[in-house]
Amino acid sequence: MKKLLVLCLFIFGLFFALSNFQGLATQGTFDSIVLDFKESVPETEIAAEIEAIAKQYNVSPRLNSEFSRSDNLYIVKGDKNLLKNLKKSGLAKETEYIEPNYLYRALEVPNDPNYNQQWNLRSVNIEQAWDDTKGSGITVAVIDTGISQVPDLKQTEFVKGYDFVNDKVDAIDDNGHGTHVAGTVAQSTNNGYGVAGIAYEANLMPLKVLSAEGSGTISDIAEAIKFAADNKADVINMSLGGGGESQLMQEAINYANQKGVVVIAAAGNSNENSASYPARYPNVIGVSAIDATGEKAFYSNFGAGVDISAPGGSTKDNKTGGILQETIDYQTGQPIFDYYQGTSMASPHVAGVAALVKASGVNEPQEVLQVLKQSARKVQEDPLNHFGAGHLDAAAAVKLALKGQISFRDFFRWLRDNGYLNLRFWIDGGAVALLPKVLMVIGSYLLAWFLRNYFPFAWSWSLTGGLVAGSSGLFFLRGIYIFDLPQWPFRVAGSSIPELGNIVQGSSVLNPLFASVLIPGVLVVLLLGHPTWKWFAIGSALGVASCLAVSAVLSPAVWGLGDGTWARLFLIANALLCYGIARLAAKPSEQIA
């Protein structure tokens, strides 16, 4: 017992330390130090301390401004050594805090006049990323309908591409789709015209594989992938897709991956539970689309093959909810600024950020993927994998890449920043409600122990399995996602019996048919005559009783009954009924007769 107590204290202490671990967060620069004296310290004592500091360290502390006197806020020029000495001195007892007077700077905002209409760029925190890199030296191949050098691409560098549709060198766009996509990646920026692009110092490689009608063959796309890899592209964007799996395409993708090319593709626009190809292939980063509110765009595919989400826009209610770039009018060929929507628009956001990550020194495709996923803003409730690792965050990705933070220590920092190392995150719900689940399991075992006092029985795997199935399920499986496998088995195994009615749609509201005595009652009736499975039915009834009781206290939400008194009464009544049938079934058969 003593060893168990020591182990529990150690684990608690470890979690507490990790939740407060500061990791490798960005350390700013400073050339002065803030001294904030407590308001309770008399002015005479403050004056004496200031004079002592001046003499000892040969510095000149001063009030920060004419408004600082009431707050006793002083500034002193100094470096890390002075900061350390001041913190160690007795001065710490008389101050609220002694800290660096960090230097902040204005985030870069481009002078493109229509940048304020690009909600999508601000939503991925691009301005902070631009403080570190704009993608210089990186080449992004846009495999699409070609690219026309519209006015807002005049300052963007182009490298040699190819038109696989018409078998010629100049890959001119005759549709508008490819030019729009290319604009998101690298629209000329800070040129006082039009809009901005994500990696606007990167090079564009135009590869035309789609005709004016927007369709193309797998053979052309596969050749374009190999062309990009052979001609030193760093990133490939494919805002295209379909339903057919191809060995030729997979071979081309693997070839590019082996040559260090990051391959990115759109998940598809049919609102289906799986990404289309090529996004669904291994070694491809599949991108789903979100709208301006951060929700899944109504058209976006989801599920298997989705690695991350990015702005794809929605023009259903308002055209300005789409993604604005300069492209061409497919009818006239003239340049126009237009709002598009689709996973085709989401994919180049990720391609642009991948270019920024590569420009920051992370080269291997798998490492780039890990940076994008670890830096993404996680969506806590995502049972159907609408968002993959989360929402794309350019600033966090670049910061992670620049620090070389693919390491054990920095993985802990990422866990902390996403809340996983904070005990409150788990207790309050988090990705999976840990505390309620533990209470449900413990409660089911306590009910079984209580029942055992009246009707002695031996513990068995069937009883234990029933307790788990009824109370919590293997809830840790609910967060597991394996590429290209159906996800419903994990959601089923990760859910308890009362939760089975709402796992498909991912709702947290309990279905009254499942969250009741109905299923345990049916199990008892069917299995009562079996010497082994009878105990699974009894365990399930006890587990469901515990699950419903805990839910009644912590989250009484039931379809048709709301989340108030009626829902709570329903859950408590059914918990008592579940315990009652378990008690009845545990009686020896002669007592029942």
N, C-alpha and C positions, 0 to 999 in steps of 0.2 A: 504493500500500500504506500509505503514511504517513497519507494522508487517511482511509483506512478505519479505521486504528487510532485516530485522533483521534475519529472519529465513534462508534466502539464505546465508547471511554472516556467520551464525552459522554453517550451513552445510559445507560451503567451508572451514571454519576454522577447523572443525572436520576432514574433509578429509585430510587437510594439516598436521594436527597433527599426524593422523594415518599413513600417508605416511612417516613421519619422526620418527615414534615410533620405538625405538630400541629393544623393546621386551625383551625376555630372551635369547638373543644370547649368545653363549659360552663366559664366562669371563675367560680370561687366568690368569696365575700366573706370578708374577714379584717380584724382590727384588731390582730393581733399577729404576731410572726415567730418561727420556730423556729430556734434555733442549736444544732446537734448537734456538739459538739467531739469530735475524735478521741480514742479512749481512750489513745492513746500520748502525748498532750500532758500534761505534768505539771500538777498542780493549781495550782501557783504561777503558771505561765504563763496558765492559764485565768483565774485571779483577776485577773491584770494586764490581760488583754484585756477582761474584764467591766468593770473600773474605767475603762479607757480609753473604752469605748463609752458608759458612763454620763456621763462628763465631756464627750465630744465632741458627743453627740446629746441630752443632757439627758433621759435615760431611765433606767429602773431594771430591768436584766435580773435575772431570778430563775430558780431551779430550778423546773421544771414541777410537781413534787411531791416528797414525801419519798423516793420511789423513783427519782428521776431522777439522783441523784448518781453512781451507778455508770456510767450512760450519758452523763454530762456533757451532759444535755439542758436547755437554758435557753430561756426565753421572754422576749421583750421587746416591749412595746407599740409599735406603729408602723404606717406605711402603705406605699404603693408606693415613695415616695421613699426612705424609710429602707431598705427592702428592696434597692433598687438600689444605694444607697451602701455597704451592708454587703457586697453581692456583689462590688463593685469594690475593696473594701479588701483589705489583705493577710490579713484574717481568713479568707478562703476557703481558705488553705493549711492552716489548723489545724482546719477543720471537715469533718465528713462531708458536710453540706449546710446551706444557708441557704435556707429556703423559707417561704411564707405559712402561717400557722397557721389554715387554712380553718375557717369555721364550718359545721358540718353541722346538720341539723335532722331531727326525726322525720318520717317519711313518714306521710301521713294514712291512718289505718286507720279505716273507718267502725264505728259502734257497733251496726250491725245484727247481731243475735245469730247468724244463720245465714250470715253472710258467709264464715266459715271453710269452708263447703261449696262455695263458688264458686271452685273451682280455675281456672276459665276466666278470671275477671277478673285473678287474679294472674298467669296465664300470659301475658297481654298487657301486663303491667307497668302496670296502671291506677293504682296508688297513687302512682307518681312523676308520672304525668300530672295527677292531681288536685291536686298541689302548684301547678300553673300555671293550670288551668282545669277547670270542671265543665260547660262548655257553655252558660253563661248567654247568653240572647238569641238562641239558635238554635232553629229549629223543625224537627222531624223528622216527616215524614208517614209513617205506617205504613199501607201499602196491603195489607189483609189481611182477616181475618174480623171486624174491628171491635175495639174496646177497651172492656172493662168496668172501671170505676174501683174495683178491689178495694182493700182497706185499704192495701196497700203501694204504691198509686199516689195516695193522698189528697193528699200534699204535692207531687205533680208537676203542673205547669201544663199545662192543655189549651187548645187553640185550636179554633175552629169546624171541624168535619169534615162528613162526609156519608155516608149509607148508600145506595150505588148499587144494592144488591140490592133494597131495599124502597122506594127513593125517599123517604127522609125524612132529617131533619137528624141525629137521634141515631144514631150508628154504634155501637150496643151489640153486644158480642161474644156469639154464641150457640154458639160452638165451643170457645174456649179458646186456639186457636193465636195469634190476633192479640194477645191480652192477654199471653201469655207472651213473644212477640217484643218487644212494647212495654216489658216489664219489663227486658229486657236493655239496651235503649236508655236508659231513663230511670226505672227503678224508684226510688221515693222512698228516699233514702239518708240515713244519720245520723239516723234517726228512732226508733232503739231498737227497731225491729220488722222482722222478716223478713229480707230480703236487700237487695243493692245493685244499682244500675244504672250504666252507663258514663258517660253524659252526663246526670246526674240533675238538673241545673239547666236543661236544655233543655226546650222545649215539645213536647208531642205533638199531632199532628193525626191523629185517627182517621178512616180512609177504608175503609169496608166494601165489598169487591167480591166476597168469597167467602161462600157460604151456610153454614148450619149443617153441611152435609155437606162443606164445604171446597173447593167448586168455584165457578168464576165465569167470566164471559165476557171476551173480549178487549175488547169495546166498553166494558164497565164499567171495566175496568182502565185503558184509554186515557183515558177521561173523568176518572178519578180522578187520573191523572198530570197532566193539564192543570189540574184543579181545584187540586191542590197547588201547581203553578207559579204559577197566577193568584192564589193566596191567600198568597203570600210564604213558602212552605216553603223551607228551605235544603237539606234532605236528604230523599230519598225512599228508604224501604226496601221492597223487595218480596220477601218470603219465599214466593215462589210461582213456578210455571213450568209449561211444557209443551213439546210438540214442534213446534207450528205457528208458522211465520213469518208476520208480519202487517205490512202497510204502515201500517195504522192505528196499531198499537202503536209502530212505528218513528217515525212522524210525531210522536206524542205525546212520545216520549222526546227526540227532537231539539228539540221545542218547549221542554221543561223545561230541556234543556241550554243552549239559547240564552238562557234567563232566569236562568242561573247556578245551577241546582239540580243537586246531586250525586245521581245515581241509582245505587242499589246493589241487586243481586238475588242470590238463591241459585242456585248452579250446578246443583242437582238431586241426587236421591238414588238414582239407578239404577245407579251405578258404571259409567257409560259414558264413552267417550273423547270427550267434548265436553259443554260446558255446555248446559243447556236454555235456552229462551227464557223471559223476556227477558234473562237474564244474558249471552246470547251476542251481543246487539246491540251495535254501536258506541255509545259514549257511556253505557255501563252498566258499572259495576264488578262483575264476576262473582266470587263468593266460594265457594271450596271449603271443606270441613270437615276439621278435624283432631281427633284424640281427645286424651285427657289425657296421652299420651306424646309428643305432637307428630307422630305419624304420620298419614297420610291415613286418615280414617274409612272403614270398610269399605264404606259405602254411597255415598260422595261421588263425584259426577262429576268429571272432570278433563279436561285437554287444552284444545282451542280454547275460548276464552271465559272461562277462569279467569285472573283478574288477581292475586288474593291469597288466602291461606288464613287461617282464623280458627277458634276453638274451636266445634265443633258437637256434640262429645260422642259417647259410645257407651255405651248401656245394655245391650249384648249380654251382658257378663259380670257387670256390677254396676250397679245403677240409679244409684248415686252418680257413675258416670262420665258421666252426662248433664249437661245445663245446667239449673240450679235457678232458677226464678223463681216469683212468685205469679201464678196465673191462675184460671180458673174450671173447675169440673167441668161438662162439657157436658151431663151428664144432669140435674143439680140446679140448675146456675147458681150454686152456692155457691163462695166463694173457697177455693182450695187451693194449697199449695206442691207443685210437681211437677217431676220431671226429664224433660226432653224431649231428643231427639237429632235431628240433621238439618242439612242446609245452611241450612234455615230458621232454625236457631239461630245459625249462623255469620254469616249476613248482617247481623243487627242489631249484632253486635260491630263490624263495619266501619262501619256507619251511625253508631253511637255515637261511634266515634273520628273519623269524618269531621266530626261535629258539634263535637268538641273542636278539630279542626284549623281549622274555619271560625271558631269562637269565638276562635282565636288570631290571626286576621287574614288567612288565606288564603281567598280567595273563589271564584276561578274553578274550575269543575269539573276542568279538566285539571291545574291546579296542585295541587288537593287530591289527585287521583290520583297525581301525581308524588311528593308528600310521603308518601303511604301506601306507595308502592312503594319509594321510596328508603330509607325508614326501616324497612322490613320486615326481619326476620331471615332472611337468605338461606339456602336449603337447597342445599348444594353438589351433591348427586346427585339431579337431578330431570329425567331425560330425557323423561318423559311429561307434564310440566307438571302434576303433582299439586298444586303449591303456588303457582303463579304467581310473583310477585315474592318470595314467602317467607311467613313467619309474621307476622301482624299484631303490631305493637309500638306501643302507645298512647303510652308515654313518649317514645320516639324520634320519633314522628310529631309530637307536640306541641312537642318541643324544636326540631325542624326547622322547624315552622311559625312559632314565636315568633321565631326568629332570621332568618326570611325567607331560608332557606338554599336557595332554588332559584337557585343561581348557579354560575358556573364553578368558583370556588375551593371552594365547599362540595360540589360534585359530586366533586372530588378527595378531600375529607375523607370522603365516603361511600364512595368506592372504597377508601380506606385502611382505614377501619373494617371493611369487609367482606373485607379481605385482598388486594384486587386489586393494590395497589401494593407489596406485600411480595414480594420475589423468592422467598423461601422458599415462599410460598403456591403459586406456579406450579411451582417445582422439585419440591415435595413432591406435587403432583397438582392441587390447586385444582379449579376447575370443569372444566378440560381439562388433562390431564397434558402440560404444555409440554415439559419436558426430555426425557421418553421419546419424544415425537413428533419433536422435533428430531433426537434421536439416531437414530431410525429412518430419517428422510429422509437425513441425512448418511451413515449406514451404507449405505443403498442406492446412493447415488452413489459411495461409495468402492468398493463391490463392482463397480459398472459400470466404474469407472476401472481397477480391477485386471484385470477381464476384458478390457478394451480393449487391455491390453499384450500379450495372447496372440492375440486375434482382432480386429485393428483394424476399427473401424466408426465411422460418423459419428453424432454426437448428433442426435436427432430428437425431434419432439413426441410421437410414439408411444412412444418409449422413456421419455421423461420422464414421460408420463402413466402408463405402467405402473409406474414407480418410485414415484410418489406414491400411486397406487391400492393398491399392495401394501404400502407402508410405513406411511403415516399417514392417507391420505384427506384430504379438505379439512376437517380436524378443527375449524377455527374455526366451521364451520357448525353444529356440534352444539349450540352455545349460542344459536343464532338462533331466535326464536319470532315468527311473524307471525300476527296475529289471523285466525281463521277459515280458515286454510289447513291442509291436511293436513301433519302434521309428519314423516311417514316419509321423504319425499324429502330433507329436511335431514339426518335421522339417517343415511340411506344414504350421501349425498354426504360427510358428515362422518366416515365410518368407513372404515378400510382393509379389504382383503379378509378378513384373519383376524378382524376384529371384526363382520363382517356377520351372523354366526350368533347374536349376543347383543344386537343393538341394539334389537330389538323390545321385549324385556322389560327392557331397561335394565340388564342385569347386566354386571359387569366381568370375569366368568369366561369364558374363551375356549371356544368350541365346537370340539371336536377335529376335526370334519369340515371346518371353515373354516380353522382355525389349523393347517394341515398342508400337505403337498405336493400334495394332491388337486386343488384348483382351479388352481394354476399349471400342474400337469401336464396337466390337461384343456385349458387355454388353449394350451399349447405344441403339443399334438397337433392341435388344431383350426386353429391359425393359422400353423403352421410353413411352410406353402406360400405364404403371402401375403407379398409383399415389404415391405409397410409394417406391417401388424398383427402380423407375426412379432415385431417389436421391442417392441410393447406386451406381448406374452406374456413375452418375455425380461425386460423391465423389471418386470413384475408378479412374476415368480419371484424376482428380486433383491430387490424391495421386501419381499415376504413373508419372504424369508430374513432380512433385516435386522430386520423387525418381530418375528419369532419369537425371534431372538437377543437382542434388547433385552428382550423380555418374559421370556425365560428368566432373565435376570440381575436385572431389577427387580421383576417381578410374575408369577411362574410359577404362574398359576391356570388350570386346565383342568378342564372338566366330567369327572367320573368319576375323575380322577387327583389331585384335591386341589391344594394349593399348595406341595408339597414336592419331594423328589428326583425322583419319577416324572414329575411335570409338567415339571420342568426338563429331564430327559433327553428326554422326548417332543418338547419345543419345539426343543432343540438338534439332535436327529436330523433333524427335518423341515426345519430351517433349512439343514442341510448338503445334504439331498436337493434342496431348492429351488435352491440354488446349483449343484448338480451338473447339474440339467436345464437351467438357464440357460446353463451352460458348454457343454453338449452342443448346445443349439439355436443357439448363437452360432457354432459351427464352420461354415465353408463347406460346402455340400452335397456337394462332391466329397470333402472330408475325412471326412464322416460315412459316405459310401459306402465 
